[in-house]
């Protein structure tokens, strides 16, 4: 039996402005500049302060910002509803209470803004194509070679089976070829520079490079034989087995392994001349009179303002005695754009304050590290610690810490670097796991490479220093530092 009834419930729903703020907060400096440029293109009511049509941005209190976040988005208001809304007052949008200073993203004032020049770049696919174009004998070879080169991955390997490439050529380019044609063209590509390009496996890649070397050198001959006949033993570092099978000395094996390890396992990177990707720090640590403070790196960000033309149009509407429906519809459009511009400026301002608040809390918490740059000075710190220090939500701190960097006297450091779990020593002192990792790294770097330290021995070293942790924890920290197991660190 069906019944109707009313029921009240509480739901937590983010306003459009809150969603916008969250999205902006997680962007780094490079991405936020791109997002601002995008908004400037999409919203004609939002302008740079350098534009002649720009009016000062309205300053809002925190309470007003929160109130705005709870309002209905302008796009949810129909034209008819707007025309019937007697509460709408143009004076809410046009007034003389704008902050004359506006909102400045840049902390650098009128300092000259320099741009880093970009280098002319070509991908390795383009470089290979240029080489192959010079040796292709006919149009068919050119088509096959172009298809193979385009199939190579970023490391320079051919991962796709030749049979599949034959089908690709037949269906997409109407080129009829067989396996013999494919192998012939692939062989030509494998003779292009750099050596090792077009290989189907690591073993083949290394062999292609070795076969271009002087075959009269004993270590080259040994290296080719090891890779052809004893590849599994080589990658598993079964050195004793190799010396017995090849009947060579440890010194000869060491010279051969040194030769192999100098080969390039990713030949595609050797000719990838893409423009270098620079890390742009989001924060800059400055020291004045022995005191540290944080500056938000926003020197290339434009100062945002509201369009004077849009404001003047609203003033004209306010002065009109009997506005037409077309005029009112125009005002509705302007209202939407002004709301959007104000919301965006408020979100940028809120992002600015949140970033500084969070980074200042990290600076205060990890002051010892910022003074000396010593990892052992790092204190155990989790997202909750900074959230409590700033009265912000943990998810907000996580968004700030993600993909952002701070420039210090000791280099550019990711914010995630400062967060680590705590470990209690035998004396009851809580230390950062980074301190333990530093000790592990130093011990492994100082080990006898002919007899590398297993995890059990590393655990004993840590216990001697007062860090009572289990072997599985040692293995976890070692893996986090991308350090292989003892057997794979063995050298002759």
N, C-alpha and C positions, 0 to 999 in steps of 0.2 A: 504494500500500500504506500503510495507516494504522499509525502508531507512537505509543506513549505515552512520555513522558519528563518529567523535572523540569528546570526552568530558573529560575535566580535572576536577578533584575533589581532595580535601584534606582529607586524612583519617589518624586518629591517630592509629598506630599499635605498640604494644609492641614487642620489640626484644626478642629473646630467653633468653638473659642474664637478661633483665629486669624482665621477668616472673620468672626466677630462683631466682632473688634477692627478689621479692615479696613473693615467697613461703618460702624462708629462713627467711625473716624478721618476719613473724608471728609465727615462732616456738619459744618455750621457751627453757631454757637451756637443759633440759633433751631430748627434741625432736631434738634439733640441734646436739647434740652429736650422737644420733642414725642416723641422716641424714648424718653426716660426715662419720661414720663407713660404711654406705651403699655405699657412693660414693667411699670410699677407696677400697671396694670390687669390684665395677663395673668398675672402671677406673684404670688400672695398671700403668698409667703414673702419678698418684697422690699417694704420699707416705707420711708417717710420717717422721718428721725430725730425729727421732731416727733410722730409717732404714739406713743401710749402703749405699744403692743405691740412697738415697735422695740428690737432689741438691737444693741449695737455691732458694726460690721462687722469681720470677722477680717482682720488685717493679714498679708500674705504676702510672703515674700521673692521676689526675682526668680527664683531657682532653683525655688521652689515653684510660681510662676506658669507657668514653662516646662514643669514636670512635669505640671501640670494640663492644659496645652494638648495634651499628647500622649495623655491618657487617652481612653477611649472615652466617647462621649456617653451620658448616662444613659438616653436614649430607646432606645438600641440594646440595652439589657439587658432581657430578658424577665422577667416575674414569677417564673417557675419557676427561671430561672438565678439570680435574686436570692435566692430562698429557699434554693437549694442552695449559695450562696456563703458558706462558713464564714469567709472573710477579712473580711467586712463587719463593721465595728466602729462602733457608734454614737458612740464616743468621738472618731472622726475628724470628726464633725459637731458634737458637743457637748463643749466644753472651756472652760476658764477662761483661755485665752490670747488672747482678743480684745483688740485695741488699744482702750483706753478712749477714745482720741480718735476712733477710727473713721476713715472717709475723707470729708473735707469737699470738696465741689465749690466751695463759695462761699468767696471770699477776703474777703468784706465783714463777716464776723462777724454781729452782731445789728443791723447798720445797717438802718435803715428801707428796705424794698423798695418802690419806687414803680412803679406801672404807668402806661404812657402811655394816656390815654383815646383811644377810637376814635370817629371821627365817624360820624354817621348818613349812609349813602350809598345812592345809587341809580345803576344803570347808565343809559347813555344810551338803551338800549332801553326801559327803564321810563319814562323821562322822555318819550320820543316817544309811547309808548302812552298815557300820561295826556293828552297834547295831542290825539292822534287820537280818543280816546274822546269828547272834547268836540265834535268836528265830524262824527263819523260819523252819516249820516242814517238808517241802518237796520242790521239784523243782518247782512245780506250785506256791506255796506261794512265793517262792523266786522271781520268774519271775514277779508276780503281784506286790509284794512289791517294787521291783526295778523300775518297770514302774511308780508307784505312786510317789516314792521318786524323781525320775528324773523329774517328772512333777511339783513338788513344786517350787514356785517362790523364789526369793532371800530373801523374808521376812518370808518364811516358810509356806505360805498359799497354799492350793490346789484350784486353780482358774478354772481348767478344769473339766467339768462334768464327773461323773463316767461312764456314758453311752459312752462318747467319748473315755475314756481310755479303756473300754471293746473292742471297735472297733479297737483301736490301737494295743492291744494285739493280736487280732484275725488276723489282716492283716500283722503286722510286725514280730510277733513271733510265730504265729500259736498256740496261747494259748487260749483255749476255757474256758470262765468263765462267771458267771452270776452276778447279782447285789448283791446277798447275799454273794458271795465270795469277791466282792470288798469291801463291808461294813465291813466284818470280818477283812480283811487285813488292811483297813484304821484305824479301831479301834485299832489294834495292833500298828500301826505307831504312832497314837495319844498318846499312852502310853510310847513312847520313850522320851528321854531327848533331849532338854529341854521341859518343859510343854508348851502346846499350839501349838506344831508343828503339821502340817497336818490339821489345821482348815480351814473351807471354808469361814469364815467371822470373823470380829473382835469380834462380840458377842460370837461366839463359841470359839474363841481363848482365851478370858478372862475367860469363864466358865470352859474350860479345865484346866486352871491354878488354879482356885479357888477350883475345886473339888478334887485337890490333897492336899489341906490344911485341917487342923483339923476342922471337921464339928461340933464340940462341941463349937466352938467359935462363939458368937452371931454375930459379925461383918461379919464373913465369911458366915453365913446363910443369913444375910440380903443382902450381896453383891450378892449372887447367885440369890436371889429372885428379886432384882432390875434388874439384867441383863436379867433374864428370862421373867419377867412380865412387867417391866417398863423401858425397854432399851431406847426407844425414849425420854421419859421424862428425863432420866439420861443424854443423850448426849446433850439435849437442855437446861440442867441445870435448870429444873423446880423443884427446891428444895422444895418450899412450898407445891407443889402438892405431892411430894414424902413423906414428913413428915405426911401429912394428910392421904394419902392412906395406909401407913405402920404403922401409929399411933406410931411414934417414935419421940424422941426429936432431936433438932438440933445437939446436941453433938454426939448422936448415929449416925446420918446421916453423920456427919463430919468424924467420925472414919471409917465408912464404905467406904466413898468416898476416903479417904486417902489410904485405903487398895487396892481399885480398881486401883487408879492412880499409885500405885507402881508395878502393873503387867506389863509385857512386851508385847506391842502390835505387836512387830516384833521379834518373837522367833528365826527366822532364823539368826538374827544378833548375838544372844547370843553364838553360836558355830561356827561363821564364823571366823576362825583363819587365814585368809589371811594375808600376810605380810603387815605391816603398810605402807601406802603411805605417804611419806614425801614430803613436799613442798620444792623444791629447788629454792632459790631466784636467780633471774637473775642479780640483782644488789646488791651491798653491800655499805651501807653508812658508811663512815669513818670520824672520827674527829681528826684533828691535830692542836694543838695550837688555839683551838676555831674556826677553820674553817672546814667546811664540804666539802667533795668531794666524788664523786661516782666512784666505781670500778666495772667493769663488771666481773661477776662471771663465769670464764671460766677455772678454775684450772684443770679440768679433760679433757679439749679439746686438741687434738694433734696439734702440729705445722705442717703445711702442706708444702710439697715441691714437686718438679718435679723429675721424675725418671731420674737418670744419664744415665741409659742404653738406654732409648729412645732418649736422647740428643745425645749420642755417635753414635747411628744408623743414626741420621740425619746428623751428621758430616761426617760419612762414605759416605752417599749419595752425599753430597756436593763435596767430593773429587773424586768421581767416574767420569770417563770421558764419558763412554757410558753405562749408567745404563739400565738394562733390564726392560721390562714392569712389571715383577714380583717385581723388586726392587721398581719401582715407585708406584705400588699398595700398597706395604708395607709402603712406606713413606706416602701415603695418609691416611692409617689407623693410623699411628703414629701422623700425623698432626691433625687428628680429636681428638685423645686422649689428645694431648698436649693442643689443643684449649679448650677442655672441662675442663681439669685440671686448666688451667689459668683462665678461666671464673669462675670456682667454687671458687678458691682462691680469685679472685677479689670480688665476691659476698659476701663471708664471711667477707672480709675486709670492704666492704661497709656496711654490716649489723652491724659490730662491731662499726663503726663510727656513724651510724644512731642511734643505741641504746643509746650510750653515750651522743650524742647531745640532744636527746629527754629527757633522764633522768636528765641531768644537767639543762635543761630548767624547768622541773618540780621542781627540788630542789630549784632553784632560785625563782620560783613563789610561792612555798609553804614553804618558809624558816621558817616561824613562827611555823608551825607544826613540822618540823624536829628538832627544838630546844627544844620543850617542850612536844611534843606528844599529845597536847590538840586539840581535834576535833574542838573546837570552834575557833581555830586559822586558820582553813582552809579557804582559800579565794575562792570565786566562780571561777571556771575554767572549760572551755569547750575545746574540741579538737581544735577549731579554735584559741584559745589563744596560745597554744603551737605550732601550725602550723605557726603562724605569728612570734613567737619568734625564730623559727629554720629555717624559710624559706622552710619548707617542706610541702607536700600536707597533707590535713586532713586525707585522707585514709591511708597515711603512719603512721601518729601518732596513728590512730586507730589500726593498725596492731601491733605497738609497745606496746600499752597499753593492748592489749588483751592477757589474760592468762599469764601475767608476774608479778613478785613480786620483791619487794625491801626489804632487811633486814635492819632494823633500831634498835635503842636502845629500841624501844617500841614494837618490834615484827616484824614478816614478814607481809608486807602489800601489797595487790594487787594494781597495778598501777591504776586500775579503781576507787579505793577508792578516789583518789585525784581529780577526775572530778565530778563536781556537778553544778547544776544550781544556779543562784543568786536570792536572794529575797531582796527587798528594805524595810528597816525599816521606821518607822514614821519620823525619823530624816534624811531620805534620804540616809542612809548608806547601801551599798550593802553587804549582808552577804551570806555565803554558806547555801544551803538547809540542809547540814549535821548538822549545828549548830542548826537549827530548830528541826531536828530529835532528836538530843541529848536532847533538852529541853522536847520534847514529851516523850521520853523514861524515863527520870528522873521523870516526872510528873506521868506517869503510874506506875512506880515502887513504888512511894510513896503514891499511892492512897489507900483508904480504900477498901480492896478486897470484903467486903460485899456490898459495894455500888461503883462499879467502875465508872470511869469518862466517860461519853458519849463524842462523837466527838464534840458536841456543847460546852461542858464545857472545853474541851481541846483547842478549838478555842478561848474561852474567856481568858484562861490562857496565850496563846500566844499573844493575843492583849494587855493584861496588861503589857507584856514585850516589846511591841513595834513592834510585828510582825503581821501585818494586812493581814492575809490570810483567805481564805474561808474554810467552813466546808469540802467541797469536797476535798480540798487540804490536810487538816488534815487527812482525810480518806485515801487518796492516800499515804501519807508518812507513816501512820500506817501500811498499807498493805505491803509497801515496806520493812518494818522492821519485817514482819511476826508476827504482834501483832493482835490478834483477836478483835472483837467488844466487847463493854462493857459487854454485856449479857454473852458472853462466857468466860469472865475473872472473873466472879463472884464466890466467895468462901463463905463458911459458917463461 
